[in-house]
Amino acid sequence: MAGRQQAICDLRRLATGIRLNATRMVAIQGFGYLGQALSSAEIFAVLFGSGLLRPGRDRFVLAPGHYVISLYAVAAEVGLLDPRELESYGKDGALLEAIGTERTPLVDLVCGSLGQGLSGAIGFALAAHLAGEDRDTYAFVSDGEMQEGQTWEAAMFAAHNRRRMGRLVVVVDVNNSQVDGPVTSVIAIEPLAEKWRSFGWRVLEVDGHDVDALSSALASRSAGSEPLVILARTKIFGPVRSLPSSADGHFIKLDAALERALIVELEAALA
Amino acid sequence: MRNPPYEITLKPYGQALLELARQRPEIICLGADLTRQTETDIFRDALPERFINVGMAEANMMGIAGGLARAGHTVFVNTFGVFCTRRCFDQVAMAVAYPALNVKIVGFMPGLSSPGGPSHQATDDVALMRALPNMAVVEPADALEVRQAVAAIADRPGPVYMRLKRGETPIIFDDNHRLDLDKAQVLTGSGRSDVCIIAAGMMIPAALAAARLLESNQLTVTVLNVPLIKPLDTPTIVTAAMHSRIVVTAENHNIIGGLGSAVAEALAEAGLGVPLRRVGIGDVFAESGSREFLFQRYGLGTQNILDVAWRGLGLDRPVPSAPLIESSTGAYAPV
């Protein structure tokens, strides 16, 4: 039990480390996709810090390419990426681009054009099935991109072909944020759990900032014959208090004072 | 014409669209989760009943636009250029182009003006839209043209694709400049010339800068601005090319299928043997980066126009170097 408590504590610290890295990365230009990293920090901490996803064996698809900041931030913490690379994030000619591309490291697929990731993940799952390989497929998806119809074409296919999907796990960052504001104010996508269930998926809804709940949900990935979708309910800025609620969740402007306040808050959380 | 670095203005499209819509109740504005980015936040705030946000659902948006247009509306559809062309090409073809409806598709962030990498860089939008029957393709060069283009494309019956620079738009022309959607416009030069540069949109500043440098090297230059890429003003282009030793096209787009291809078709069909060089993206997907970085890296600069003109003329003197034009914040300079 003590081991489990320690693991949870480590994952929480990892999430804070992700937020700290992301803040420093966005500070390079003074604007960028910080909200995404603040909302998804626990999800990426659990995906890459819990040992459930096996790098090099399991497939990882990052559907919304601008979330690549979270991936870089966690990768530098868990030894998959040289932390010095983070310093060039978003700069002209840098390896680490602000929106993922075909040269993005550490992913099997990243889509800058939204709503296309799940289809690619299904392709990986089919390939593993055809080859008889022990590979699971994880797709990270964001809530706003479910407005794209392709999401539901893919969801329908995966459920219909569940016997050929191996272990397919979709994790959704349900942070209610898109470019024009809260998803609920643009085009409502709820009720998400009922939608996915009616499409033939096993649905787990968890607090997306609760690393214990996220870990348990992921650990149950073999429990059913259907593909699994984990709806991780998050807040766009997570637990962070230094950002005003008026700050743009999709693409924040981060001035020096705001950056400083955030770093002080996050470093205090690590101490 | 003014001189670089050019003064810039903000949201010329959004303001012009709102002004026009106030006069024309049949205009509807559609968007797909990029309201401020497509300058239509001011339309949304002023005429909320006629502003519709479909969310991230471009295929659905084109179908809705078609239905609205069949019912008599003039529909302006606004998103990034990649998302209204590549992403929903069949819907544009079947719901808009084939029935020749009054849908005006406005695609922002053309070519390498987007820092977001290939997923956000519309480098094939002109090629795609040009291939659709009934579809006109428009690319204004400055804020004055953008303002005038809004009414001009609304007046033009049938579907139009207009690609627009996002954000800070330069003012290149004098206040009395008039956009003529039927005509390519001779910006500099007359009669016989050594080099004829044919350009559109964001390449106009580089074309003008290259022309000045060539002229300072005792060469004669004609510069054509082509705001209507389809249908092309073939007579003006053929006439200018006929009196030039070499033709250089300049476009912020793949060299396949865009302005350079359109000019090549026109010159070949006219039977002209004049050498043609196309400056544009060399049939590659690009990467993330600033406009200045990407324009240089992918060959969309003043120097690239100079180089091909110089080599094409077979001059044995060294090619002049394009000086870097410093631009302060709030100004726009060609690369």
Interface residues (C-beta under 8 A of the other chain):
Chain A: G65 G90 D92 G93 A94 E97 A98 I99 G100 T101 E102 R103 C111 G112 S113 L114 G115 G144 E145 Q147 E148 G149 Q178 V179 D180 V186 I187
Chain B: D33 L34 T35 R36 Q37 N53 V54 G55 M56 A57 A59 N60 V82 F83 R87 P115 G116 G117 P118 S119 H120 F285 E287 S288 G289 S290 F293 R297
